[in-house]
Amino acid sequence: MSASGYIPSFKERKNLAERIRMVEDIKRQQPDKVPIIIERYEGERYLPLLDKCKYLVPNHITVAELMQIVRRRLQLHPDQAFFLLLNEKSIVSNSMTISQLYQMEQEQDGFLYMVYASQPTFG
């Protein structure tokens, strides 16, 4: 984090070749896992930062289960709302599996990128 409070995104910290190599290694070692980057939405003011941004998620779990994992890692109160957004704008169906989502939305480097926010945010 810089003095201004700005935190560079995963894409800013790792170049494309590094990210592609990471995904290739992950897929070779753990083919049943999906590599996901989950970062706090840039304009988010209320939710805390996660302790890490790179997650290897079993491909069979649902988006709802992933949300529970993120909620637990953020240590949110049960009535505190938060949203997982795909490509920083779209809310994903909770019943969809991570594998389905990955097949539709993975980026060219092989990661699936999501952000979390306290309110649905549409660019």
C-alpha positions in Angstrom: 0.0 0.0 0.0 1.3 3.4 -0.9 1.3 6.5 1.3 -1.9 7.6 -0.5 -3.6 4.3 0.4 -3.6 3.0 -3.2 -3.1 -0.8 -3.4 -2.0 -2.0 -6.8 -4.2 -4.8 -8.3 -2.9 -8.3 -9.0 -2.6 -7.5 -12.7 -0.5 -4.4 -11.9 1.8 -6.5 -9.6 2.2 -9.4 -12.0 2.8 -9.2 -15.7 0.8 -11.3 -18.2 3.6 -13.9 -18.7 3.9 -14.4 -14.9 0.2 -14.8 -14.5 0.0 -17.3 -17.4 2.8 -19.3 -15.9 1.1 -19.3 -12.5 -2.1 -20.7 -14.0 -0.2 -23.4 -16.0 1.5 -24.5 -12.8 -1.7 -24.6 -10.9 -3.6 -26.6 -13.5 -0.7 -29.1 -13.7 -0.6 -29.6 -10.0 -4.2 -29.2 -9.1 -6.5 -29.8 -12.1 -9.7 -29.9 -10.0 -9.1 -26.3 -8.7 -10.0 -23.0 -10.2 -7.6 -20.1 -9.9 -9.5 -17.0 -8.7 -8.3 -13.5 -7.9 -10.7 -11.7 -5.4 -9.9 -8.1 -4.6 -11.7 -5.3 -2.9 -13.6 -3.0 -5.3 -11.5 0.1 -5.9 -14.1 2.5 -4.5 -15.0 0.4 -1.5 -14.9 2.2 1.8 -16.6 -0.1 4.3 -15.4 -3.6 3.8 -11.9 -4.7 5.0 -9.1 -6.0 2.8 -8.7 -9.7 2.4 -5.4 -11.1 3.7 -4.6 -12.5 0.2 -6.2 -12.1 -3.2 -5.3 -15.4 -5.0 -7.5 -18.4 -4.2 -7.6 -22.0 -5.5 -11.2 -23.1 -5.3 -12.6 -26.6 -5.8 -14.4 -26.5 -9.2 -17.6 -28.1 -7.9 -18.5 -25.5 -5.3 -21.2 -22.9 -6.0 -20.9 -19.1 -6.1 -23.0 -19.1 -2.8 -20.4 -21.4 -1.2 -17.6 -19.1 -2.4 -19.4 -16.1 -1.0 -19.5 -17.9 2.4 -15.8 -18.5 2.3 -15.1 -14.8 1.5 -17.6 -13.7 4.2 -15.7 -15.8 6.7 -12.3 -14.5 5.6 -13.6 -10.9 5.9 -15.1 -11.7 9.3 -18.3 -9.9 8.5 -21.3 -9.7 10.8 -24.1 -12.0 9.6 -26.4 -9.0 8.7 -23.6 -7.2 6.8 -24.2 -7.2 3.1 -21.5 -7.7 0.5 -21.5 -8.6 -3.2 -19.1 -10.5 -5.4 -18.9 -8.8 -8.8 -17.5 -10.4 -12.0 -15.4 -8.1 -14.2 -16.1 -5.3 -11.6 -19.7 -4.9 -12.7 -21.9 -8.0 -13.0 -23.5 -10.0 -10.1 -23.3 -13.7 -10.6 -26.0 -16.3 -10.0 -25.4 -17.9 -6.6 -26.4 -21.4 -7.9 -23.8 -21.5 -10.6 -20.7 -23.7 -10.0 -17.3 -22.2 -10.0 -16.4 -24.5 -12.9 -19.3 -23.1 -15.0 -18.4 -19.6 -14.2 -14.7 -20.2 -15.0 -15.6 -21.7 -18.4 -17.6 -18.6 -19.3 -15.6 -15.8 -17.8 -11.9 -16.7 -17.4 -9.5 -14.0 -18.7 -6.7 -14.6 -21.2 -4.2 -15.3 -18.4 -6.4 -18.1 -17.1 -7.5 -16.5 -13.9 -11.1 -15.7 -12.9 -11.3 -12.1 -11.6 -13.8 -11.0 -9.0 -14.2 -8.0 -6.8 -16.2 -7.6 -3.6 -18.1 -4.5 -2.5 -20.6 -3.5 0.2 -23.1 -2.4 -2.6 -23.7 -3.6 -6.1 -21.6 -1.3 -8.3 -22.4 -0.9 -11.9 -19.6 1.0 -13.8 
